[in-house]
Every structure is written in C-alpha cells, then in structure tokens.
C-alpha cells in the first residue's frame, strides 16, 4: 500500500512529461511534413544509374 504513495505521483508526472514532449515536438514542426521523406526515397538519382560519379559529375 505504501508503494502506491510513490507510484501514483511518479506515473502522473511521467504522463505529464510525455504530453509536454509531444506538444514541444509538435510546436517545433516535427510533424509538419510526414510524406516528404517517404516520397524522397522513391526518387532515384539518374547519374548513379548511368555510371557517373555523383560527387564529381564525371
């Protein structure tokens, strides 16, 4: 029973910290573009497929 006096405030604090982290990430723009990185991987770089060096362009 005495453990509940410690566990209930700790779990409540943990929930509030998780909510604070979520809203902080949301305000920072973390969830603005969810499809951009997923679509970027589908666009191949043609210079690599043609045997060109992507760094020097040769």
PyMOL Python script that loads the backbone (N, CA, C, O; Angstrom):
from pymol import cmd

cmd.read_pdbstr("""\
ATOM      1  N   UNK A   1       0.815  -1.200   0.000  1.00  0.00           N
ATOM      2  CA  UNK A   1       0.000   0.000   0.000  1.00  0.00           C
ATOM      3  C   UNK A   1       0.855   1.258   0.000  1.00  0.00           C
ATOM      4  O   UNK A   1       0.500   2.257  -0.626  1.00  0.00           O
ATOM      5  N   UNK A   2       1.981   1.208   0.703  1.00  0.00           N
ATOM      6  CA  UNK A   2       2.854   2.378   0.771  1.00  0.00           C
ATOM      7  C   UNK A   2       3.514   2.672  -0.578  1.00  0.00           C
ATOM      8  O   UNK A   2       3.890   3.810  -0.861  1.00  0.00           O
ATOM      9  N   UNK A   3       3.646   1.639  -1.396  1.00  0.00           N
ATOM     10  CA  UNK A   3       4.256   1.834  -2.708  1.00  0.00           C
ATOM     11  C   UNK A   3       3.375   2.693  -3.613  1.00  0.00           C
ATOM     12  O   UNK A   3       3.876   3.385  -4.500  1.00  0.00           O
ATOM     13  N   UNK A   4       2.067   2.648  -3.387  1.00  0.00           N
ATOM     14  CA  UNK A   4       1.155   3.456  -4.197  1.00  0.00           C
ATOM     15  C   UNK A   4       1.361   4.943  -3.960  1.00  0.00           C
ATOM     16  O   UNK A   4       1.144   5.753  -4.861  1.00  0.00           O
ATOM     17  N   UNK A   5       1.776   5.301  -2.763  1.00  0.00           N
ATOM     18  CA  UNK A   5       2.039   6.714  -2.467  1.00  0.00           C
ATOM     19  C   UNK A   5       3.208   7.251  -3.290  1.00  0.00           C
ATOM     20  O   UNK A   5       3.307   8.458  -3.510  1.00  0.00           O
ATOM     21  N   UNK A   6       4.069   6.386  -3.734  1.00  0.00           N
ATOM     22  CA  UNK A   6       5.183   6.776  -4.593  1.00  0.00           C
ATOM     23  C   UNK A   6       4.851   6.578  -6.073  1.00  0.00           C
ATOM     24  O   UNK A   6       5.191   7.422  -6.902  1.00  0.00           O
ATOM     25  N   UNK A   7       4.196   5.481  -6.405  1.00  0.00           N
ATOM     26  CA  UNK A   7       3.981   5.140  -7.805  1.00  0.00           C
ATOM     27  C   UNK A   7       2.935   6.022  -8.486  1.00  0.00           C
ATOM     28  O   UNK A   7       3.094   6.355  -9.660  1.00  0.00           O
ATOM     29  N   UNK A   8       1.884   6.405  -7.789  1.00  0.00           N
ATOM     30  CA  UNK A   8       0.849   7.234  -8.410  1.00  0.00           C
ATOM     31  C   UNK A   8       1.377   8.611  -8.778  1.00  0.00           C
ATOM     32  O   UNK A   8       1.147   9.046  -9.906  1.00  0.00           O
ATOM     33  N   UNK A   9       2.076   9.331  -7.889  1.00  0.00           N
ATOM     34  CA  UNK A   9       2.642  10.622  -8.326  1.00  0.00           C
ATOM     35  C   UNK A   9       3.696  10.480  -9.422  1.00  0.00           C
ATOM     36  O   UNK A   9       3.774  11.326 -10.313  1.00  0.00           O
ATOM     37  N   UNK A  10       4.503   9.425  -9.369  1.00  0.00           N
ATOM     38  CA  UNK A  10       5.515   9.233 -10.414  1.00  0.00           C
ATOM     39  C   UNK A  10       4.878   8.945 -11.768  1.00  0.00           C
ATOM     40  O   UNK A  10       5.334   9.465 -12.786  1.00  0.00           O
ATOM     41  N   UNK A  11       3.849   8.139 -11.795  1.00  0.00           N
ATOM     42  CA  UNK A  11       3.202   7.842 -13.075  1.00  0.00           C
ATOM     43  C   UNK A  11       2.470   9.071 -13.606  1.00  0.00           C
ATOM     44  O   UNK A  11       2.452   9.301 -14.815  1.00  0.00           O
ATOM     45  N   UNK A  12       1.867   9.862 -12.724  1.00  0.00           N
ATOM     46  CA  UNK A  12       1.220  11.099 -13.154  1.00  0.00           C
ATOM     47  C   UNK A  12       2.251  12.072 -13.719  1.00  0.00           C
ATOM     48  O   UNK A  12       2.005  12.716 -14.739  1.00  0.00           O
ATOM     49  N   UNK A  13       3.382  12.180 -13.070  1.00  0.00           N
ATOM     50  CA  UNK A  13       4.457  13.047 -13.555  1.00  0.00           C
ATOM     51  C   UNK A  13       4.976  12.556 -14.905  1.00  0.00           C
ATOM     52  O   UNK A  13       5.261  13.361 -15.791  1.00  0.00           O
ATOM     53  N   UNK A  14       5.100  11.248 -15.062  1.00  0.00           N
ATOM     54  CA  UNK A  14       5.576  10.685 -16.325  1.00  0.00           C
ATOM     55  C   UNK A  14       4.603  10.980 -17.464  1.00  0.00           C
ATOM     56  O   UNK A  14       5.038  11.273 -18.578  1.00  0.00           O
ATOM     57  N   UNK A  15       3.314  10.910 -17.211  1.00  0.00           N
ATOM     58  CA  UNK A  15       2.313  11.221 -18.228  1.00  0.00           C
ATOM     59  C   UNK A  15       2.399  12.681 -18.635  1.00  0.00           C
ATOM     60  O   UNK A  15       2.339  12.995 -19.823  1.00  0.00           O
ATOM     61  N   UNK A  16       2.538  13.573 -17.672  1.00  0.00           N
ATOM     62  CA  UNK A  16       2.642  14.994 -17.996  1.00  0.00           C
ATOM     63  C   UNK A  16       3.931  15.315 -18.756  1.00  0.00           C
ATOM     64  O   UNK A  16       3.932  16.185 -19.627  1.00  0.00           O
ATOM     65  N   UNK A  17       5.006  14.637 -18.441  1.00  0.00           N
ATOM     66  CA  UNK A  17       6.261  14.839 -19.177  1.00  0.00           C
ATOM     67  C   UNK A  17       6.108  14.343 -20.617  1.00  0.00           C
ATOM     68  O   UNK A  17       6.593  14.991 -21.544  1.00  0.00           O
ATOM     69  N   UNK A  18       5.448  13.215 -20.812  1.00  0.00           N
ATOM     70  CA  UNK A  18       5.238  12.689 -22.163  1.00  0.00           C
ATOM     71  C   UNK A  18       4.354  13.632 -22.981  1.00  0.00           C
ATOM     72  O   UNK A  18       4.616  13.854 -24.163  1.00  0.00           O
ATOM     73  N   UNK A  19       3.327  14.178 -22.372  1.00  0.00           N
ATOM     74  CA  UNK A  19       2.460  15.134 -23.069  1.00  0.00           C
ATOM     75  C   UNK A  19       3.235  16.400 -23.400  1.00  0.00           C
ATOM     76  O   UNK A  19       3.066  16.959 -24.484  1.00  0.00           O
ATOM     77  N   UNK A  20       4.078  16.858 -22.489  1.00  0.00           N
ATOM     78  CA  UNK A  20       4.890  18.063 -22.727  1.00  0.00           C
ATOM     79  C   UNK A  20       5.865  17.828 -23.883  1.00  0.00           C
ATOM     80  O   UNK A  20       6.039  18.708 -24.726  1.00  0.00           O
ATOM     81  N   UNK A  21       6.493  16.670 -23.933  1.00  0.00           N
ATOM     82  CA  UNK A  21       7.427  16.354 -25.021  1.00  0.00           C
ATOM     83  C   UNK A  21       6.689  16.306 -26.356  1.00  0.00           C
ATOM     84  O   UNK A  21       7.203  16.795 -27.363  1.00  0.00           O
ATOM     85  N   UNK A  22       5.501  15.730 -26.376  1.00  0.00           N
ATOM     86  CA  UNK A  22       4.726  15.664 -27.611  1.00  0.00           C
ATOM     87  C   UNK A  22       4.359  17.054 -28.106  1.00  0.00           C
ATOM     88  O   UNK A  22       4.542  17.354 -29.285  1.00  0.00           O
ATOM     89  N   UNK A  23       3.844  17.908 -27.230  1.00  0.00           N
ATOM     90  CA  UNK A  23       3.465  19.251 -27.661  1.00  0.00           C
ATOM     91  C   UNK A  23       4.680  20.090 -28.022  1.00  0.00           C
ATOM     92  O   UNK A  23       4.589  20.950 -28.898  1.00  0.00           O
ATOM     93  N   UNK A  24       5.800  19.867 -27.379  1.00  0.00           N
ATOM     94  CA  UNK A  24       7.038  20.585 -27.721  1.00  0.00           C
ATOM     95  C   UNK A  24       7.496  20.190 -29.131  1.00  0.00           C
ATOM     96  O   UNK A  24       7.906  21.048 -29.913  1.00  0.00           O
ATOM     97  N   UNK A  25       7.428  18.903 -29.451  1.00  0.00           N
ATOM     98  CA  UNK A  25       7.809  18.445 -30.790  1.00  0.00           C
ATOM     99  C   UNK A  25       6.817  18.938 -31.832  1.00  0.00           C
ATOM    100  O   UNK A  25       7.205  19.270 -32.952  1.00  0.00           O
ATOM    101  N   UNK A  26       5.554  18.986 -31.474  1.00  0.00           N
ATOM    102  CA  UNK A  26       4.534  19.471 -32.400  1.00  0.00           C
ATOM    103  C   UNK A  26       4.711  20.956 -32.693  1.00  0.00           C
ATOM    104  O   UNK A  26       4.568  21.384 -33.839  1.00  0.00           O
ATOM    105  N   UNK A  27       5.020  21.736 -31.677  1.00  0.00           N
ATOM    106  CA  UNK A  27       5.257  23.166 -31.885  1.00  0.00           C
ATOM    107  C   UNK A  27       6.545  23.427 -32.656  1.00  0.00           C
ATOM    108  O   UNK A  27       6.666  24.443 -33.341  1.00  0.00           O
ATOM    109  N   UNK A  28       7.500  22.518 -32.547  1.00  0.00           N
ATOM    110  CA  UNK A  28       8.770  22.668 -33.249  1.00  0.00           C
ATOM    111  C   UNK A  28       8.721  22.263 -34.709  1.00  0.00           C
ATOM    112  O   UNK A  28       9.722  22.392 -35.414  1.00  0.00           O
ATOM    113  N   UNK A  29       7.578  21.773 -35.184  1.00  0.00           N
ATOM    114  CA  UNK A  29       7.453  21.408 -36.586  1.00  0.00           C
ATOM    115  C   UNK A  29       7.860  19.982 -36.897  1.00  0.00           C
ATOM    116  O   UNK A  29       8.090  19.649 -38.059  1.00  0.00           O
ATOM    117  N   UNK A  30       7.952  19.141 -35.894  1.00  0.00           N
ATOM    118  CA  UNK A  30       8.374  17.760 -36.099  1.00  0.00           C
ATOM    119  C   UNK A  30       7.400  16.986 -36.984  1.00  0.00           C
ATOM    120  O   UNK A  30       7.817  16.089 -37.717  1.00  0.00           O
ATOM    121  N   UNK A  31       6.120  17.313 -36.928  1.00  0.00           N
ATOM    122  CA  UNK A  31       5.105  16.547 -37.633  1.00  0.00           C
ATOM    123  C   UNK A  31       4.515  17.310 -38.805  1.00  0.00           C
ATOM    124  O   UNK A  31       3.415  16.981 -39.248  1.00  0.00           O
ATOM    125  N   UNK A  32       5.203  18.313 -39.321  1.00  0.00           N
ATOM    126  CA  UNK A  32       4.664  19.123 -40.406  1.00  0.00           C
ATOM    127  C   UNK A  32       4.601  18.369 -41.728  1.00  0.00           C
ATOM    128  O   UNK A  32       3.564  18.374 -42.391  1.00  0.00           O
ATOM    129  N   UNK A  33       5.687  17.727 -42.115  1.00  0.00           N
ATOM    130  CA  UNK A  33       5.750  17.039 -43.410  1.00  0.00           C
ATOM    131  C   UNK A  33       5.989  15.554 -43.167  1.00  0.00           C
ATOM    132  O   UNK A  33       7.129  15.117 -43.006  1.00  0.00           O
ATOM    133  N   UNK A  34       4.914  14.792 -43.143  1.00  0.00           N
ATOM    134  CA  UNK A  34       5.045  13.358 -42.887  1.00  0.00           C
ATOM    135  C   UNK A  34       5.284  12.555 -44.155  1.00  0.00           C
ATOM    136  O   UNK A  34       5.790  11.436 -44.079  1.00  0.00           O
ATOM    137  N   UNK A  35       4.934  13.093 -45.320  1.00  0.00           N
ATOM    138  CA  UNK A  35       5.065  12.344 -46.561  1.00  0.00           C
ATOM    139  C   UNK A  35       6.327  12.681 -47.341  1.00  0.00           C
ATOM    140  O   UNK A  35       6.736  11.894 -48.195  1.00  0.00           O
ATOM    141  N   UNK A  36       6.951  13.804 -47.085  1.00  0.00           N
ATOM    142  CA  UNK A  36       8.123  14.228 -47.840  1.00  0.00           C
ATOM    143  C   UNK A  36       9.288  13.264 -47.781  1.00  0.00           C
ATOM    144  O   UNK A  36       9.777  12.854 -48.834  1.00  0.00           O
ATOM    145  N   UNK A  37       9.762  12.876 -46.595  1.00  0.00           N
ATOM    146  CA  UNK A  37      10.875  11.932 -46.537  1.00  0.00           C
ATOM    147  C   UNK A  37      10.541  10.558 -47.125  1.00  0.00           C
ATOM    148  O   UNK A  37      11.412   9.894 -47.686  1.00  0.00           O
ATOM    149  N   UNK A  38       9.293  10.137 -46.998  1.00  0.00           N
ATOM    150  CA  UNK A  38       8.916   8.835 -47.558  1.00  0.00           C
ATOM    151  C   UNK A  38       8.904   8.874 -49.084  1.00  0.00           C
ATOM    152  O   UNK A  38       9.236   7.881 -49.731  1.00  0.00           O
ATOM    153  N   UNK A  39       8.528   9.999 -49.656  1.00  0.00           N
ATOM    154  CA  UNK A  39       8.500  10.103 -51.115  1.00  0.00           C
ATOM    155  C   UNK A  39       9.896  10.379 -51.680  1.00  0.00           C
ATOM    156  O   UNK A  39      10.181  10.005 -52.818  1.00  0.00           O
ATOM    157  N   UNK A  40      10.757  11.018 -50.916  1.00  0.00           N
ATOM    158  CA  UNK A  40      12.097  11.359 -51.390  1.00  0.00           C
ATOM    159  C   UNK A  40      12.925  10.113 -51.676  1.00  0.00           C
ATOM    160  O   UNK A  40      13.768  10.121 -52.574  1.00  0.00           O
ATOM    161  N   UNK A  41      12.693   9.044 -50.921  1.00  0.00           N
ATOM    162  CA  UNK A  41      13.467   7.826 -51.130  1.00  0.00           C
ATOM    163  C   UNK A  41      13.084   7.137 -52.444  1.00  0.00           C
ATOM    164  O   UNK A  41      13.861   6.343 -52.973  1.00  0.00           O
ATOM    165  N   UNK A  42      11.903   7.434 -52.967  1.00  0.00           N
ATOM    166  CA  UNK A  42      11.454   6.808 -54.207  1.00  0.00           C
ATOM    167  C   UNK A  42      12.046   7.458 -55.453  1.00  0.00           C
ATOM    168  O   UNK A  42      12.036   6.850 -56.523  1.00  0.00           O
ATOM    169  N   UNK A  43      12.558   8.671 -55.335  1.00  0.00           N
ATOM    170  CA  UNK A  43      13.141   9.369 -56.478  1.00  0.00           C
ATOM    171  C   UNK A  43      14.607   8.982 -56.607  1.00  0.00           C
ATOM    172  O   UNK A  43      15.438   9.360 -55.780  1.00  0.00           O
ATOM    173  N   UNK A  44      14.911   8.228 -57.650  1.00  0.00           N
ATOM    174  CA  UNK A  44      16.278   7.765 -57.873  1.00  0.00           C
ATOM    175  C   UNK A  44      17.114   8.865 -58.490  1.00  0.00           C
ATOM    176  O   UNK A  44      16.606   9.747 -59.182  1.00  0.00           O
ATOM    177  N   UNK A  45      18.414   8.793 -58.224  1.00  0.00           N
ATOM    178  CA  UNK A  45      19.361   9.714 -58.838  1.00  0.00           C
ATOM    179  C   UNK A  45      19.864   9.062 -60.124  1.00  0.00           C
ATOM    180  O   UNK A  45      20.526   8.026 -60.070  1.00  0.00           O
ATOM    181  N   UNK A  46      19.559   9.653 -61.278  1.00  0.00           N
ATOM    182  CA  UNK A  46      19.895   9.050 -62.565  1.00  0.00           C
ATOM    183  C   UNK A  46      21.389   9.048 -62.848  1.00  0.00           C
ATOM    184  O   UNK A  46      21.853   8.221 -63.632  1.00  0.00           O
ATOM    185  N   UNK A  47      22.159   9.945 -62.237  1.00  0.00           N
ATOM    186  CA  UNK A  47      23.591   9.987 -62.512  1.00  0.00           C
ATOM    187  C   UNK A  47      24.293   8.745 -61.961  1.00  0.00           C
ATOM    188  O   UNK A  47      25.298   8.319 -62.530  1.00  0.00           O
ATOM    189  N   UNK A  48      23.810   8.167 -60.904  1.00  0.00           N
ATOM    190  CA  UNK A  48      24.404   6.956 -60.353  1.00  0.00           C
ATOM    191  C   UNK A  48      24.065   5.763 -61.239  1.00  0.00           C
ATOM    192  O   UNK A  48      24.910   4.890 -61.438  1.00  0.00           O
ATOM    193  N   UNK A  49      22.854   5.707 -61.772  1.00  0.00           N
ATOM    194  CA  UNK A  49      22.443   4.591 -62.619  1.00  0.00           C
ATOM    195  C   UNK A  49      23.167   4.598 -63.960  1.00  0.00           C
ATOM    196  O   UNK A  49      23.360   3.538 -64.555  1.00  0.00           O
ATOM    197  N   UNK A  50      23.568   5.762 -64.445  1.00  0.00           N
ATOM    198  CA  UNK A  50      24.243   5.871 -65.736  1.00  0.00           C
ATOM    199  C   UNK A  50      25.744   5.642 -65.613  1.00  0.00           C
ATOM    200  O   UNK A  50      26.453   5.713 -66.617  1.00  0.00           O
ATOM    201  N   UNK A  51      26.251   5.367 -64.404  1.00  0.00           N
ATOM    202  CA  UNK A  51      27.659   5.113 -64.218  1.00  0.00           C
ATOM    203  C   UNK A  51      28.462   6.366 -63.956  1.00  0.00           C
ATOM    204  O   UNK A  51      29.692   6.318 -63.976  1.00  0.00           O
ATOM    205  N   UNK A  52      27.819   7.464 -63.717  1.00  0.00           N
ATOM    206  CA  UNK A  52      28.531   8.707 -63.425  1.00  0.00           C
ATOM    207  C   UNK A  52      28.862   8.770 -61.947  1.00  0.00           C
ATOM    208  O   UNK A  52      28.176   8.189 -61.106  1.00  0.00           O
ATOM    209  N   UNK A  53      29.935   9.493 -61.654  1.00  0.00           N
ATOM    210  CA  UNK A  53      30.301   9.705 -60.262  1.00  0.00           C
ATOM    211  C   UNK A  53      29.428  10.833 -59.697  1.00  0.00           C
ATOM    212  O   UNK A  53      29.483  11.951 -60.210  1.00  0.00           O
ATOM    213  N   UNK A  54      28.621  10.574 -58.655  1.00  0.00           N
ATOM    214  CA  UNK A  54      27.718  11.604 -58.156  1.00  0.00           C
ATOM    215  C   UNK A  54      28.434  12.779 -57.495  1.00  0.00           C
ATOM    216  O   UNK A  54      27.865  13.863 -57.373  1.00  0.00           O
ATOM    217  N   UNK A  55      29.683  12.569 -57.066  1.00  0.00           N
ATOM    218  CA  UNK A  55      30.405  13.644 -56.391  1.00  0.00           C
ATOM    219  C   UNK A  55      31.027  14.603 -57.406  1.00  0.00           C
ATOM    220  O   UNK A  55      30.852  15.817 -57.301  1.00  0.00           O
ATOM    221  N   UNK A  56      31.752  14.062 -58.387  1.00  0.00           N
ATOM    222  CA  UNK A  56      32.440  14.924 -59.339  1.00  0.00           C
ATOM    223  C   UNK A  56      31.634  15.199 -60.601  1.00  0.00           C
ATOM    224  O   UNK A  56      31.903  16.165 -61.315  1.00  0.00           O
ATOM    225  N   UNK A  57      30.650  14.356 -60.874  1.00  0.00           N
ATOM    226  CA  UNK A  57      29.815  14.550 -62.059  1.00  0.00           C
ATOM    227  C   UNK A  57      30.400  13.920 -63.313  1.00  0.00           C
ATOM    228  O   UNK A  57      29.837  14.077 -64.396  1.00  0.00           O
ATOM    229  N   UNK A  58      31.516  13.211 -63.190  1.00  0.00           N
ATOM    230  CA  UNK A  58      32.163  12.568 -64.349  1.00  0.00           C
ATOM    231  C   UNK A  58      31.567  11.216 -64.626  1.00  0.00           C
ATOM    232  O   UNK A  58      31.988  10.535 -65.561  1.00  0.00           O
TER     233      UNK A  58
END
""", "prot")
cmd.dss("prot")
cmd.show_as("cartoon", "prot")
cmd.util.cbc("prot")
cmd.orient("prot")
